[in-house]
Amino acid sequence: MTKEEAQQGQDFATMILDNLRKAGVQNTKKSERLKFDSLDPFAGSWVHAKGTYTETDGATKRVAVSIGPEHGTVGPQQVKEAANEAVQGLGCDLLLVCGFAFDPHVSEEV
């Protein structure tokens, strides 16, 4: 990976995290919105950010964010590895995987 490619990847991740901080995540099935109390970059292998959010009952929970590729699909390996890193490594309550497209086998294998 060239220095320019690394910079573009970092800019992409920064843009995604800025949008998540501002807008949160909307769950249309349950009409719920996840609004972050904090969200900071994290230099993990598969987890790119970690933060906190507050549930409707007032409980504070920890969240890990894994960002898929700018051009390409999120595959089952990314989801599995990010889940391991988030739960076992960071002790997070929730893993949020962001991607523009997901491999069709993600739900089957994960």
N, CA, C and O atoms as CSV, one atom per row, in Angstrom:
chain,resi,resn,atom,element,x,y,z
A,1,MET,N,N,0.845,-1.170,0.000
A,1,MET,CA,C,0.000,0.000,0.000
A,1,MET,C,C,0.892,1.234,0.000
A,1,MET,O,O,1.832,1.347,0.787
A,2,THR,N,N,0.574,2.146,-0.894
A,2,THR,CA,C,1.359,3.374,-0.978
A,2,THR,C,C,0.902,4.354,0.095
A,2,THR,O,O,-0.147,4.179,0.714
A,3,LYS,N,N,1.707,5.378,0.299
A,3,LYS,CA,C,1.376,6.399,1.278
A,3,LYS,C,C,0.084,7.116,0.887
A,3,LYS,O,O,-0.731,7.453,1.747
A,4,GLU,N,N,-0.099,7.349,-0.419
A,4,GLU,CA,C,-1.313,8.005,-0.911
A,4,GLU,C,C,-2.548,7.142,-0.661
A,4,GLU,O,O,-3.588,7.661,-0.255
A,5,GLU,N,N,-2.450,5.836,-0.899
A,5,GLU,CA,C,-3.573,4.923,-0.647
A,5,GLU,C,C,-3.930,4.881,0.838
A,5,GLU,O,O,-5.106,4.842,1.199
A,6,ALA,N,N,-2.917,4.888,1.687
A,6,ALA,CA,C,-3.150,4.884,3.132
A,6,ALA,C,C,-3.870,6.170,3.553
A,6,ALA,O,O,-4.783,6.125,4.377
A,7,GLN,N,N,-3.468,7.301,2.999
A,7,GLN,CA,C,-4.101,8.585,3.322
A,7,GLN,C,C,-5.556,8.600,2.869
A,7,GLN,O,O,-6.422,9.100,3.588
A,8,GLN,N,N,-5.836,8.056,1.678
A,8,GLN,CA,C,-7.212,8.003,1.181
A,8,GLN,C,C,-8.081,7.126,2.076
A,8,GLN,O,O,-9.232,7.464,2.350
A,9,GLY,N,N,-7.536,6.004,2.531
A,9,GLY,CA,C,-8.268,5.126,3.440
A,9,GLY,C,C,-8.574,5.804,4.761
A,9,GLY,O,O,-9.663,5.647,5.313
A,10,GLN,N,N,-7.607,6.559,5.267
A,10,GLN,CA,C,-7.791,7.284,6.520
A,10,GLN,C,C,-8.846,8.382,6.343
A,10,GLN,O,O,-9.677,8.587,7.228
A,11,ASP,N,N,-8.819,9.085,5.214
A,11,ASP,CA,C,-9.808,10.125,4.943
A,11,ASP,C,C,-11.212,9.529,4.855
A,11,ASP,O,O,-12.169,10.124,5.351
A,12,PHE,N,N,-11.341,8.358,4.226
A,12,PHE,CA,C,-12.628,7.684,4.105
A,12,PHE,C,C,-13.162,7.321,5.487
A,12,PHE,O,O,-14.326,7.585,5.786
A,13,ALA,N,N,-12.335,6.724,6.325
A,13,ALA,CA,C,-12.753,6.342,7.676
A,13,ALA,C,C,-13.151,7.571,8.486
A,13,ALA,O,O,-14.139,7.532,9.220
A,14,THR,N,N,-12.402,8.651,8.366
A,14,THR,CA,C,-12.723,9.892,9.078
A,14,THR,C,C,-14.077,10.429,8.640
A,14,THR,O,O,-14.865,10.877,9.473
A,15,MET,N,N,-14.355,10.389,7.347
A,15,MET,CA,C,-15.628,10.862,6.818
A,15,MET,C,C,-16.784,10.020,7.376
A,15,MET,O,O,-17.808,10.568,7.784
A,16,ILE,N,N,-16.624,8.695,7.394
A,16,ILE,CA,C,-17.669,7.812,7.908
A,16,ILE,C,C,-17.916,8.082,9.398
A,16,ILE,O,O,-19.065,8.184,9.828
A,17,LEU,N,N,-16.853,8.196,10.172
A,17,LEU,CA,C,-17.007,8.442,11.612
A,17,LEU,C,C,-17.645,9.797,11.885
A,17,LEU,O,O,-18.463,9.917,12.796
A,18,ASP,N,N,-17.286,10.819,11.113
A,18,ASP,CA,C,-17.916,12.134,11.276
A,18,ASP,C,C,-19.412,12.051,11.016
A,18,ASP,O,O,-20.204,12.638,11.753
A,19,ASN,N,N,-19.804,11.327,9.974
A,19,ASN,CA,C,-21.230,11.165,9.660
A,19,ASN,C,C,-21.958,10.391,10.753
A,19,ASN,O,O,-23.084,10.737,11.110
A,20,LEU,N,N,-21.326,9.345,11.286
A,20,LEU,CA,C,-21.954,8.573,12.362
A,20,LEU,C,C,-22.149,9.429,13.610
A,20,LEU,O,O,-23.180,9.330,14.276
A,21,ARG,N,N,-21.163,10.271,13.931
A,21,ARG,CA,C,-21.284,11.143,15.105
A,21,ARG,C,C,-22.456,12.106,14.952
A,21,ARG,O,O,-23.195,12.351,15.906
A,22,LYS,N,N,-22.621,12.646,13.757
A,22,LYS,CA,C,-23.678,13.640,13.518
A,22,LYS,C,C,-25.058,13.000,13.422
A,22,LYS,O,O,-26.008,13.482,14.041
A,23,ALA,N,N,-25.178,11.923,12.654
A,23,ALA,CA,C,-26.489,11.368,12.330
A,23,ALA,C,C,-26.874,10.143,13.139
A,23,ALA,O,O,-28.059,9.825,13.237
A,24,GLY,N,N,-25.912,9.452,13.717
A,24,GLY,CA,C,-26.219,8.197,14.384
A,24,GLY,C,C,-26.580,7.141,13.357
A,24,GLY,O,O,-26.197,7.240,12.192
A,25,VAL,N,N,-27.318,6.130,13.791
A,25,VAL,CA,C,-27.730,5.044,12.903
A,25,VAL,C,C,-29.224,4.825,13.092
A,25,VAL,O,O,-29.701,4.647,14.213
A,26,GLN,N,N,-29.955,4.840,11.985
A,26,GLN,CA,C,-31.406,4.631,12.018
A,26,GLN,C,C,-31.734,3.174,11.751
A,26,GLN,O,O,-31.242,2.593,10.785
A,27,ASN,N,N,-32.562,2.581,12.599
A,27,ASN,CA,C,-33.060,1.227,12.398
A,27,ASN,C,C,-34.509,1.352,11.946
A,27,ASN,O,O,-35.395,1.591,12.766
A,28,THR,N,N,-34.755,1.196,10.664
A,28,THR,CA,C,-36.103,1.413,10.122
A,28,THR,C,C,-37.085,0.322,10.534
A,28,THR,O,O,-38.288,0.580,10.594
A,29,LYS,N,N,-36.614,-0.872,10.817
A,29,LYS,CA,C,-37.528,-1.957,11.199
A,29,LYS,C,C,-38.189,-1.698,12.551
A,29,LYS,O,O,-39.364,-2.013,12.742
A,30,LYS,N,N,-37.447,-1.133,13.472
A,30,LYS,CA,C,-37.968,-0.906,14.813
A,30,LYS,C,C,-38.150,0.579,15.118
A,30,LYS,O,O,-38.481,0.948,16.244
A,31,SER,N,N,-37.935,1.422,14.120
A,31,SER,CA,C,-38.024,2.874,14.305
A,31,SER,C,C,-37.155,3.345,15.462
A,31,SER,O,O,-37.561,4.203,16.246
A,32,GLU,N,N,-35.988,2.791,15.560
A,32,GLU,CA,C,-35.045,3.168,16.613
A,32,GLU,C,C,-33.859,3.885,16.000
A,32,GLU,O,O,-33.478,3.609,14.863
A,33,ARG,N,N,-33.273,4.809,16.755
A,33,ARG,CA,C,-32.072,5.495,16.310
A,33,ARG,C,C,-30.995,5.305,17.374
A,33,ARG,O,O,-31.221,5.522,18.564
A,34,LEU,N,N,-29.828,4.898,16.912
A,34,LEU,CA,C,-28.674,4.779,17.797
A,34,LEU,C,C,-27.909,6.088,17.712
A,34,LEU,O,O,-27.349,6.420,16.667
A,35,LYS,N,N,-27.885,6.825,18.800
A,35,LYS,CA,C,-27.177,8.102,18.877
A,35,LYS,C,C,-25.972,7.899,19.784
A,35,LYS,O,O,-26.112,7.464,20.927
A,36,PHE,N,N,-24.809,8.210,19.277
A,36,PHE,CA,C,-23.574,7.984,20.023
A,36,PHE,C,C,-23.348,9.075,21.054
A,36,PHE,O,O,-23.509,10.259,20.760
A,37,ASP,N,N,-22.973,8.674,22.272
A,37,ASP,CA,C,-22.527,9.627,23.287
A,37,ASP,C,C,-21.083,10.013,23.014
A,37,ASP,O,O,-20.683,11.162,23.197
A,38,SER,N,N,-20.313,9.029,22.575
A,38,SER,CA,C,-18.923,9.264,22.182
A,38,SER,C,C,-18.579,8.274,21.075
A,38,SER,O,O,-19.129,7.174,21.022
A,39,LEU,N,N,-17.680,8.668,20.204
A,39,LEU,CA,C,-17.202,7.794,19.140
A,39,LEU,C,C,-15.818,8.273,18.734
A,39,LEU,O,O,-15.664,9.364,18.186
A,40,ASP,N,N,-14.815,7.452,19.005
A,40,ASP,CA,C,-13.430,7.833,18.758
A,40,ASP,C,C,-12.740,6.805,17.875
A,40,ASP,O,O,-13.042,5.614,17.955
A,41,PRO,N,N,-11.817,7.256,17.035
A,41,PRO,CA,C,-11.055,6.314,16.210
A,41,PRO,C,C,-10.322,5.302,17.088
A,41,PRO,O,O,-9.900,5.617,18.201
A,42,PHE,N,N,-10.179,4.094,16.574
A,42,PHE,CA,C,-9.476,3.026,17.278
A,42,PHE,C,C,-8.612,2.291,16.264
A,42,PHE,O,O,-9.086,1.930,15.187
A,43,ALA,N,N,-7.382,2.074,16.594
A,43,ALA,CA,C,-6.432,1.453,15.659
A,43,ALA,C,C,-6.386,-0.061,15.833
A,43,ALA,O,O,-5.333,-0.631,16.116
A,44,GLY,N,N,-7.528,-0.699,15.663
A,44,GLY,CA,C,-7.571,-2.149,15.734
A,44,GLY,C,C,-7.348,-2.759,14.366
A,44,GLY,O,O,-7.254,-2.050,13.364
A,45,SER,N,N,-7.266,-4.057,14.333
A,45,SER,CA,C,-7.105,-4.745,13.050
A,45,SER,C,C,-8.400,-4.716,12.249
A,45,SER,O,O,-8.368,-4.531,11.032
A,46,TRP,N,N,-9.542,-4.895,12.915
A,46,TRP,CA,C,-10.840,-4.951,12.245
A,46,TRP,C,C,-11.807,-3.908,12.784
A,46,TRP,O,O,-12.782,-3.568,12.114
A,47,VAL,N,N,-11.556,-3.401,13.968
A,47,VAL,CA,C,-12.390,-2.369,14.578
A,47,VAL,C,C,-11.719,-1.024,14.345
A,47,VAL,O,O,-10.540,-0.844,14.649
A,48,HIS,N,N,-12.492,-0.072,13.796
A,48,HIS,CA,C,-11.943,1.226,13.416
A,48,HIS,C,C,-12.329,2.352,14.357
A,48,HIS,O,O,-11.753,3.439,14.306
A,49,ALA,N,N,-13.317,2.090,15.226
A,49,ALA,CA,C,-13.735,3.090,16.203
A,49,ALA,C,C,-14.419,2.391,17.371
A,49,ALA,O,O,-14.933,1.279,17.247
A,50,LYS,N,N,-14.408,3.070,18.493
A,50,LYS,CA,C,-15.148,2.569,19.653
A,50,LYS,C,C,-15.787,3.757,20.344
A,50,LYS,O,O,-15.295,4.882,20.266
A,51,GLY,N,N,-16.891,3.485,21.022
A,51,GLY,CA,C,-17.598,4.570,21.678
A,51,GLY,C,C,-18.649,4.054,22.623
A,51,GLY,O,O,-18.648,2.887,23.014
A,52,THR,N,N,-19.557,4.955,22.987
A,52,THR,CA,C,-20.643,4.613,23.899
A,52,THR,C,C,-21.960,5.187,23.376
A,52,THR,O,O,-21.983,6.132,22.588
A,53,TYR,N,N,-23.055,4.581,23.844
A,53,TYR,CA,C,-24.397,5.085,23.574
A,53,TYR,C,C,-25.255,4.758,24.781
A,53,TYR,O,O,-24.901,3.894,25.584
A,54,THR,N,N,-26.379,5.443,24.911
A,54,THR,CA,C,-27.278,5.224,26.032
A,54,THR,C,C,-28.569,4.613,25.518
A,54,THR,O,O,-29.179,5.128,24.581
A,55,GLU,N,N,-28.987,3.508,26.136
A,55,GLU,CA,C,-30.237,2.859,25.766
A,55,GLU,C,C,-31.415,3.628,26.360
A,55,GLU,O,O,-31.236,4.514,27.196
A,56,THR,N,N,-32.615,3.279,25.920
A,56,THR,CA,C,-33.808,3.988,26.388
A,56,THR,C,C,-34.024,3.866,27.894
A,56,THR,O,O,-34.651,4.733,28.504
A,57,ASP,N,N,-33.507,2.791,28.495
A,57,ASP,CA,C,-33.651,2.626,29.948
A,57,ASP,C,C,-32.567,3.363,30.738
A,57,ASP,O,O,-32.529,3.286,31.966
A,58,GLY,N,N,-31.678,4.085,30.023
A,58,GLY,CA,C,-30.630,4.863,30.678
A,58,GLY,C,C,-29.308,4.140,30.830
A,58,GLY,O,O,-28.336,4.734,31.295
A,59,ALA,N,N,-29.244,2.874,30.451
A,59,ALA,CA,C,-28.003,2.100,30.570
A,59,ALA,C,C,-27.013,2.536,29.487
A,59,ALA,O,O,-27.374,2.685,28.319
A,60,THR,N,N,-25.779,2.733,29.893
A,60,THR,CA,C,-24.716,3.085,28.941
A,60,THR,C,C,-24.079,1.805,28.430
A,60,THR,O,O,-23.723,0.922,29.210
A,61,LYS,N,N,-23.937,1.712,27.118
A,61,LYS,CA,C,-23.371,0.532,26.464
A,61,LYS,C,C,-22.170,0.936,25.617
A,61,LYS,O,O,-22.057,2.075,25.163
A,62,ARG,N,N,-21.275,-0.032,25.420
A,62,ARG,CA,C,-20.082,0.199,24.598
A,62,ARG,C,C,-20.302,-0.367,23.203
A,62,ARG,O,O,-20.879,-1.442,23.041
A,63,VAL,N,N,-19.835,0.368,22.196
A,63,VAL,CA,C,-20.017,-0.028,20.807
A,63,VAL,C,C,-18.669,-0.013,20.085
A,63,VAL,O,O,-17.822,0.845,20.333
A,64,ALA,N,N,-18.493,-0.976,19.193
A,64,ALA,CA,C,-17.324,-1.023,18.308
A,64,ALA,C,C,-17.835,-0.850,16.883
A,64,ALA,O,O,-18.909,-1.345,16.543
A,65,VAL,N,N,-17.067,-0.149,16.049
A,65,VAL,CA,C,-17.456,0.104,14.663
A,65,VAL,C,C,-16.389,-0.454,13.735
A,65,VAL,O,O,-15.201,-0.169,13.888
A,66,SER,N,N,-16.829,-1.249,12.775
A,66,SER,CA,C,-15.951,-1.775,11.736
A,66,SER,C,C,-16.426,-1.186,10.414
A,66,SER,O,O,-17.601,-1.302,10.065
A,67,ILE,N,N,-15.517,-0.558,9.680
A,67,ILE,CA,C,-15.864,0.112,8.430
A,67,ILE,C,C,-15.391,-0.727,7.259
A,67,ILE,O,O,-14.213,-1.066,7.151
A,68,GLY,N,N,-16.333,-1.055,6.382
A,68,GLY,CA,C,-16.010,-1.828,5.185
A,68,GLY,C,C,-15.235,-1.000,4.179
A,68,GLY,O,O,-15.022,0.195,4.385
A,69,PRO,N,N,-14.812,-1.629,3.089
A,69,PRO,CA,C,-14.002,-0.931,2.093
A,69,PRO,C,C,-14.816,0.129,1.349
A,69,PRO,O,O,-16.028,0.004,1.173
A,70,GLU,N,N,-14.115,1.166,0.924
A,70,GLU,CA,C,-14.762,2.226,0.160
A,70,GLU,C,C,-15.280,1.690,-1.174
A,70,GLU,O,O,-16.363,2.058,-1.628
A,71,HIS,N,N,-14.500,0.827,-1.782
A,71,HIS,CA,C,-14.879,0.208,-3.054
A,71,HIS,C,C,-14.813,-1.292,-2.868
A,71,HIS,O,O,-13.721,-1.857,-2.816
A,72,GLY,N,N,-15.945,-1.944,-2.769
A,72,GLY,CA,C,-15.974,-3.379,-2.555
A,72,GLY,C,C,-17.031,-3.745,-1.549
A,72,GLY,O,O,-17.802,-2.895,-1.103
A,73,THR,N,N,-17.069,-5.016,-1.190
A,73,THR,CA,C,-18.092,-5.523,-0.285
A,73,THR,C,C,-17.505,-5.937,1.059
A,73,THR,O,O,-16.323,-6.264,1.167
A,74,VAL,N,N,-18.350,-5.916,2.068
A,74,VAL,CA,C,-17.992,-6.442,3.378
A,74,VAL,C,C,-18.221,-7.947,3.304
A,74,VAL,O,O,-19.311,-8.404,2.962
A,75,GLY,N,N,-17.187,-8.707,3.627
A,75,GLY,CA,C,-17.278,-10.153,3.574
A,75,GLY,C,C,-17.444,-10.776,4.943
A,75,GLY,O,O,-17.308,-10.096,5.960
A,76,PRO,N,N,-17.739,-12.067,4.976
A,76,PRO,CA,C,-17.942,-12.753,6.255
A,76,PRO,C,C,-16.712,-12.738,7.155
A,76,PRO,O,O,-16.847,-12.706,8.378
A,77,GLN,N,N,-15.507,-12.760,6.566
A,77,GLN,CA,C,-14.302,-12.743,7.401
A,77,GLN,C,C,-14.216,-11.444,8.197
A,77,GLN,O,O,-13.873,-11.469,9.379
A,78,GLN,N,N,-14.524,-10.311,7.567
A,78,GLN,CA,C,-14.469,-9.038,8.284
A,78,GLN,C,C,-15.444,-9.031,9.454
A,78,GLN,O,O,-15.101,-8.578,10.546
A,79,VAL,N,N,-16.642,-9.523,9.234
A,79,VAL,CA,C,-17.643,-9.513,10.300
A,79,VAL,C,C,-17.216,-10.426,11.449
A,79,VAL,O,O,-17.317,-10.042,12.614
A,80,LYS,N,N,-16.742,-11.622,11.132
A,80,LYS,CA,C,-16.302,-12.562,12.170
A,80,LYS,C,C,-15.130,-12.009,12.972
A,80,LYS,O,O,-15.139,-12.036,14.203
A,81,GLU,N,N,-14.119,-11.505,12.261
A,81,GLU,CA,C,-12.925,-10.993,12.940
A,81,GLU,C,C,-13.237,-9.742,13.763
A,81,GLU,O,O,-12.721,-9.577,14.869
A,82,ALA,N,N,-14.082,-8.866,13.221
A,82,ALA,CA,C,-14.464,-7.665,13.959
A,82,ALA,C,C,-15.259,-8.035,15.213
A,82,ALA,O,O,-15.084,-7.417,16.263
A,83,ALA,N,N,-16.127,-9.035,15.104
A,83,ALA,CA,C,-16.899,-9.476,16.265
A,83,ALA,C,C,-15.980,-10.025,17.355
A,83,ALA,O,O,-16.157,-9.719,18.535
A,84,ASN,N,N,-15.005,-10.831,16.959
A,84,ASN,CA,C,-14.047,-11.343,17.942
A,84,ASN,C,C,-13.285,-10.221,18.619
A,84,ASN,O,O,-13.125,-10.216,19.840
A,85,GLU,N,N,-12.818,-9.271,17.825
A,85,GLU,CA,C,-12.043,-8.153,18.381
A,85,GLU,C,C,-12.916,-7.289,19.289
A,85,GLU,O,O,-12.459,-6.840,20.340
A,86,ALA,N,N,-14.161,-7.054,18.895
A,86,ALA,CA,C,-15.054,-6.195,19.665
A,86,ALA,C,C,-15.460,-6.820,20.991
A,86,ALA,O,O,-15.467,-6.149,22.023
A,87,VAL,N,N,-15.795,-8.092,20.961
A,87,VAL,CA,C,-16.307,-8.743,22.172
A,87,VAL,C,C,-15.175,-9.209,23.074
A,87,VAL,O,O,-15.149,-8.888,24.263
A,88,GLN,N,N,-14.240,-9.967,22.511
A,88,GLN,CA,C,-13.169,-10.533,23.332
A,88,GLN,C,C,-12.088,-9.509,23.661
A,88,GLN,O,O,-11.589,-9.471,24.785
A,89,GLY,N,N,-11.731,-8.690,22.696
A,89,GLY,CA,C,-10.650,-7.737,22.919
A,89,GLY,C,C,-11.074,-6.476,23.636
A,89,GLY,O,O,-10.359,-5.996,24.516
A,90,LEU,N,N,-12.231,-5.926,23.275
A,90,LEU,CA,C,-12.664,-4.644,23.823
A,90,LEU,C,C,-13.809,-4.758,24.815
A,90,LEU,O,O,-14.084,-3.812,25.552
A,91,GLY,N,N,-14.474,-5.891,24.843
A,91,GLY,CA,C,-15.603,-6.070,25.748
A,91,GLY,C,C,-16.793,-5.197,25.399
A,91,GLY,O,O,-17.475,-4.693,26.291
A,92,CYS,N,N,-17.050,-5.011,24.114
A,92,CYS,CA,C,-18.164,-4.169,23.677
A,92,CYS,C,C,-19.479,-4.938,23.701
A,92,CYS,O,O,-19.510,-6.165,23.604
A,93,ASP,N,N,-20.559,-4.182,23.834
A,93,ASP,CA,C,-21.899,-4.754,23.866
A,93,ASP,C,C,-22.493,-4.885,22.470
A,93,ASP,O,O,-23.379,-5.711,22.248
A,94,LEU,N,N,-22.011,-4.073,21.524
A,94,LEU,CA,C,-22.581,-4.019,20.196
A,94,LEU,C,C,-21.478,-3.813,19.162
A,94,LEU,O,O,-20.549,-3.035,19.375
A,95,LEU,N,N,-21.594,-4.517,18.050
A,95,LEU,CA,C,-20.702,-4.304,16.911
A,95,LEU,C,C,-21.534,-3.723,15.781
A,95,LEU,O,O,-22.544,-4.303,15.383
A,96,LEU,N,N,-21.108,-2.580,15.268
A,96,LEU,CA,C,-21.743,-1.945,14.128
A,96,LEU,C,C,-20.808,-2.101,12.933
A,96,LEU,O,O,-19.682,-1.605,12.951
A,97,VAL,N,N,-21.275,-2.788,11.900
A,97,VAL,CA,C,-20.485,-2.985,10.692
A,97,VAL,C,C,-21.078,-2.090,9.613
A,97,VAL,O,O,-22.239,-2.246,9.234
A,98,CYS,N,N,-20.277,-1.155,9.124
A,98,CYS,CA,C,-20.730,-0.204,8.107
A,98,CYS,C,C,-20.187,-0.619,6.750
A,98,CYS,O,O,-19.005,-0.933,6.615
A,99,GLY,N,N,-21.042,-0.618,5.762
A,99,GLY,CA,C,-20.606,-0.955,4.413
A,99,GLY,C,C,-21.612,-0.494,3.391
A,99,GLY,O,O,-22.805,-0.397,3.679
A,100,PHE,N,N,-21.134,-0.210,2.199
A,100,PHE,CA,C,-22.027,0.174,1.110
A,100,PHE,C,C,-22.640,-1.061,0.470
A,100,PHE,O,O,-23.723,-0.995,-0.110
A,101,ALA,N,N,-21.943,-2.188,0.576
A,101,ALA,CA,C,-22.445,-3.446,0.031
A,101,ALA,C,C,-21.906,-4.589,0.884
A,101,ALA,O,O,-20.791,-4.529,1.402
A,102,PHE,N,N,-22.720,-5.628,1.016
A,102,PHE,CA,C,-22.331,-6.802,1.787
A,102,PHE,C,C,-22.347,-8.023,0.880
A,102,PHE,O,O,-23.240,-8.189,0.050
A,103,ASP,N,N,-21.346,-8.870,1.053
A,103,ASP,CA,C,-21.284,-10.136,0.332
A,103,ASP,C,C,-22.571,-10.907,0.651
A,103,ASP,O,O,-23.002,-10.912,1.804
A,104,PRO,N,N,-23.189,-11.550,-0.328
A,104,PRO,CA,C,-24.445,-12.259,-0.063
A,104,PRO,C,C,-24.324,-13.384,0.962
A,104,PRO,O,O,-25.331,-13.815,1.524
A,105,HIS,N,N,-23.125,-13.859,1.210
A,105,HIS,CA,C,-22.916,-14.969,2.147
A,105,HIS,C,C,-22.662,-14.503,3.584
A,105,HIS,O,O,-22.478,-15.332,4.475
A,106,VAL,N,N,-22.651,-13.204,3.813
A,106,VAL,CA,C,-22.370,-12.695,5.162
A,106,VAL,C,C,-23.381,-13.217,6.161
A,106,VAL,O,O,-22.988,-13.725,7.211
A,107,SER,N,N,-24.654,-13.113,5.877
A,107,SER,CA,C,-25.668,-13.524,6.857
A,107,SER,C,C,-25.671,-15.033,7.063
A,107,SER,O,O,-25.967,-15.507,8.160
A,108,GLU,N,N,-25.349,-15.784,6.033
A,108,GLU,CA,C,-25.334,-17.249,6.154
A,108,GLU,C,C,-24.174,-17.723,7.030
A,108,GLU,O,O,-24.347,-18.601,7.875
A,109,GLU,N,N,-23.009,-17.147,6.828
A,109,GLU,CA,C,-21.816,-17.637,7.508
A,109,GLU,C,C,-21.598,-17.041,8.887
A,109,GLU,O,O,-20.981,-17.671,9.746
A,110,VAL,N,N,-22.090,-15.848,9.103
A,110,VAL,CA,C,-21.863,-15.181,10.378
A,110,VAL,C,C,-22.912,-15.609,11.368
A,110,VAL,O,O,-22.900,-15.159,12.514
